Amino acid sequence: MSSASLLAALQLGDSAFPSGAFTQSYGLETLVSERAVLNAAGVEEVLAAHLRNRLARADLPALIATHQAATASDADLVRRIDTMLTASKLTREERQASQRVGARLIAEAKRLAPSPIFESGPCNGAVAFALAGCAMGLDARESATTYGYSFAAALVSAAMRLLRMGHGDAQSILRRSHVLIERAVYEAETIRWNELCPFAPQLELAIARHEHSQVRLFGS
């Protein structure tokens, strides 16, 4: 990885990048409010489930395929991948959140690294992240790894606002997640974009219940 790619990955994956990803809890808010998650250990289990059963089987394969399509300037394929990823997201709230994050990513990346690849239209967050990564000089695996880490950081950041969990625990969770992120990317490379197969029923139900919560801090 070149220093230019590393710097691009650090910028794109940083919490300061205004994508809106850090306004999502990905079902964690529901699990905490229902006392299904009480501490750092529970947060780590939720993150692992997301990485193994959702990102590795849906968002990351779509991201990798989108990056390859963008490299080939195939806007039609990008749209088809995006449609398939939308179909894999079972709850309305998550679909809307993903579209909002994607729109913000596209708007910011177009300003920072103008490219014709952004003309594909509205995108899910993972698809938009792939386009941004491609425009900023990252390869497919670098983009996927950066996305995985950004997701983990957002979830842990949400946990710190929802639970009594300090920075030490948060950083320990992130450090241990590195190997899971790598494995998720490797698995994603073996899954075709038209064979997305996320499976995490408890998380899906938690995200669905969040939509009907009377008090909400996060968008999902």
C-alpha positions as CSV (number, residue, x, y, z in Angstrom):
1,M,0.0,0.0,0.0
2,S,1.5,3.3,-1.1
3,S,1.6,6.3,1.3
4,A,-0.9,8.1,-1.0
5,S,-3.4,5.2,-0.7
6,L,-2.8,5.0,3.0
7,L,-3.6,8.7,3.4
8,A,-6.7,8.4,1.2
9,A,-7.9,5.4,3.3
10,L,-7.3,7.3,6.5
11,Q,-9.3,10.3,5.3
12,L,-12.2,8.3,3.8
13,G,-12.5,6.1,6.9
14,D,-12.1,8.8,9.4
15,S,-15.0,9.7,11.7
16,A,-14.6,13.3,10.7
17,F,-15.5,12.4,7.1
18,P,-19.1,13.8,6.8
19,S,-20.8,10.7,5.6
20,G,-23.4,10.4,8.4
21,A,-22.3,6.8,9.1
22,F,-21.6,7.8,12.7
23,T,-25.3,8.7,13.2
24,Q,-26.2,5.0,12.9
25,S,-26.2,2.3,15.6
26,Y,-27.1,-0.7,13.3
27,G,-29.6,-2.1,15.8
28,L,-27.3,-1.6,18.9
29,E,-29.6,1.1,20.3
30,T,-32.5,-1.3,20.4
31,L,-30.4,-4.1,22.0
32,V,-29.1,-1.8,24.7
33,S,-32.5,-0.4,25.5
34,E,-33.9,-3.9,25.8
35,R,-30.9,-4.9,28.0
36,A,-29.8,-7.6,25.6
37,V,-26.4,-5.8,25.5
38,L,-25.1,-4.6,28.8
39,N,-21.3,-4.1,28.4
40,A,-18.3,-4.1,26.2
41,A,-18.4,-7.9,25.8
42,G,-21.9,-7.7,24.4
43,V,-20.9,-4.9,22.0
44,E,-18.0,-7.0,20.7
45,E,-20.4,-9.9,20.1
46,V,-22.7,-7.6,18.1
47,L,-19.8,-6.2,16.0
48,A,-18.6,-9.7,15.3
49,A,-22.0,-10.8,14.2
50,H,-22.3,-7.8,11.9
51,L,-18.9,-8.5,10.3
52,R,-19.3,-12.2,9.8
53,N,-23.0,-12.5,8.9
54,R,-23.9,-9.2,7.3
55,L,-21.0,-7.2,5.9
56,A,-19.0,-10.3,4.7
57,R,-22.1,-11.6,2.9
58,A,-23.7,-8.4,1.5
59,D,-22.1,-5.0,1.8
60,L,-18.5,-6.0,1.2
61,P,-19.2,-8.2,-1.8
62,A,-21.3,-5.4,-3.3
63,L,-18.5,-2.9,-2.5
64,I,-15.8,-5.0,-4.2
65,A,-18.0,-5.7,-7.2
66,T,-18.8,-2.0,-7.5
67,H,-15.1,-1.0,-7.3
68,Q,-14.4,-3.4,-10.2
69,A,-17.3,-2.1,-12.2
70,A,-16.3,1.5,-11.6
71,T,-12.7,0.7,-12.7
72,A,-14.2,-0.6,-15.9
73,S,-16.5,2.5,-16.2
74,D,-19.6,0.2,-16.2
75,A,-22.2,2.5,-14.7
76,D,-25.1,0.1,-15.6
77,L,-23.4,-2.7,-13.6
78,V,-23.0,-0.3,-10.6
79,R,-26.7,0.4,-10.6
80,R,-27.5,-3.3,-10.8
81,I,-25.2,-4.0,-7.9
82,D,-26.8,-1.2,-5.9
83,T,-30.3,-2.5,-6.6
84,M,-29.3,-6.0,-5.4
85,L,-27.8,-4.6,-2.2
86,T,-31.0,-2.6,-1.5
87,A,-33.0,-5.8,-1.9
88,S,-30.8,-7.6,0.7
89,K,-31.6,-5.0,3.4
90,L,-34.9,-6.1,5.0
91,T,-35.9,-3.1,7.0
92,R,-37.1,0.3,5.6
93,E,-35.1,2.2,8.2
94,E,-31.9,0.5,7.2
95,R,-32.5,1.0,3.5
96,Q,-33.2,4.7,4.0
97,A,-30.2,5.1,6.3
98,S,-27.9,3.4,3.7
99,Q,-29.2,5.7,1.0
100,R,-28.6,8.8,3.1
101,V,-25.1,7.8,3.9
102,G,-24.5,7.0,0.2
103,A,-25.7,10.4,-0.9
104,R,-23.5,12.2,1.6
105,L,-20.5,10.1,0.6
106,I,-21.1,10.8,-3.1
107,A,-21.5,14.6,-2.5
108,E,-18.3,14.9,-0.5
109,A,-16.2,12.5,-2.7
110,K,-17.3,14.4,-5.9
111,R,-16.0,17.6,-4.4
112,L,-12.7,16.1,-3.2
113,A,-12.0,13.8,-6.2
114,P,-14.2,14.7,-9.2
115,S,-14.8,11.7,-11.4
116,P,-17.4,10.5,-14.0
117,I,-18.0,7.3,-11.9
118,F,-20.2,9.3,-9.6
119,E,-22.9,9.8,-12.2
120,S,-24.3,6.3,-11.5
121,G,-27.2,7.8,-9.5
122,P,-28.3,7.2,-5.9
123,C,-26.3,4.6,-4.1
124,N,-26.2,2.6,-0.9
125,G,-23.5,3.4,1.6
126,A,-21.2,0.5,0.6
127,V,-21.6,1.2,-3.1
128,A,-20.9,4.9,-2.7
129,F,-17.9,4.0,-0.5
130,A,-16.5,1.9,-3.4
131,L,-16.9,4.7,-5.9
132,A,-15.3,7.2,-3.5
133,G,-12.4,4.7,-2.8
134,C,-11.9,4.2,-6.5
135,A,-11.9,8.0,-7.2
136,M,-9.4,8.6,-4.4
137,G,-7.0,5.9,-5.6
138,L,-7.7,2.9,-3.4
139,D,-7.9,-0.6,-4.9
140,A,-10.9,-2.9,-4.1
141,R,-9.4,-4.6,-1.1
142,E,-8.1,-1.4,0.4
143,S,-11.6,0.2,0.0
144,A,-13.3,-2.9,1.5
145,T,-10.9,-3.0,4.5
146,T,-11.3,0.7,5.1
147,Y,-15.1,0.3,5.0
148,G,-15.0,-2.5,7.4
149,Y,-12.9,-0.5,9.9
150,S,-15.1,2.5,9.5
151,F,-18.2,0.4,10.2
152,A,-16.5,-1.1,13.3
153,A,-15.5,2.4,14.5
154,A,-19.0,3.8,14.1
155,L,-20.6,0.9,16.0
156,V,-18.1,1.2,18.9
157,S,-18.6,5.0,18.9
158,A,-22.4,4.4,19.2
159,A,-21.7,2.0,22.1
160,M,-19.8,4.6,24.0
161,R,-22.8,6.9,23.8
162,L,-25.3,4.2,24.8
163,L,-23.4,2.4,27.6
164,R,-20.9,3.0,30.3
165,M,-17.9,2.0,28.2
166,G,-14.6,3.9,28.2
167,H,-12.1,4.6,25.5
168,G,-9.9,1.7,26.7
169,D,-12.6,-0.9,26.1
170,A,-13.5,0.7,22.8
171,Q,-10.0,0.6,21.5
172,S,-9.5,-3.0,22.7
173,I,-12.7,-4.0,20.7
174,L,-11.4,-2.2,17.6
175,R,-8.0,-3.8,17.9
176,R,-9.5,-7.3,18.2
177,S,-11.8,-6.6,15.3
178,H,-8.9,-6.3,12.8
179,V,-8.7,-10.0,12.2
180,L,-12.5,-10.2,11.8
181,I,-12.4,-7.4,9.3
182,E,-9.7,-9.1,7.3
183,R,-11.6,-12.4,7.3
184,A,-14.8,-10.6,6.2
185,V,-13.0,-9.0,3.3
186,Y,-11.5,-12.3,2.2
187,E,-14.9,-14.0,2.4
188,A,-16.5,-11.2,0.5
189,E,-14.1,-11.7,-2.4
190,T,-15.6,-15.2,-2.9
191,I,-19.2,-14.0,-3.1
192,R,-20.7,-12.7,-6.4
193,W,-22.7,-9.5,-6.3
194,N,-25.8,-11.3,-7.4
195,E,-25.5,-13.9,-4.6
196,L,-25.7,-11.6,-1.6
197,C,-26.8,-13.7,1.4
198,P,-26.7,-11.8,4.8
199,F,-28.2,-13.8,7.7
200,A,-28.4,-12.3,11.2
201,P,-32.1,-12.6,12.3
202,Q,-31.6,-11.1,15.7
203,L,-29.9,-8.1,14.3
204,E,-32.5,-7.7,11.6
205,L,-35.3,-7.8,14.2
206,A,-33.5,-5.3,16.4
207,I,-33.1,-2.9,13.5
208,A,-36.8,-3.4,12.6
209,R,-37.9,-2.7,16.2
210,H,-35.8,0.5,16.3
211,E,-38.1,2.1,13.7
212,H,-41.0,2.0,16.2
213,S,-39.0,3.2,19.3
214,Q,-40.5,6.3,20.9
215,V,-37.1,7.7,21.9
216,R,-34.2,7.4,19.5
217,L,-30.7,8.8,19.6
218,F,-29.6,7.1,16.3
219,G,-30.9,6.8,12.8
220,S,-31.0,3.0,12.9
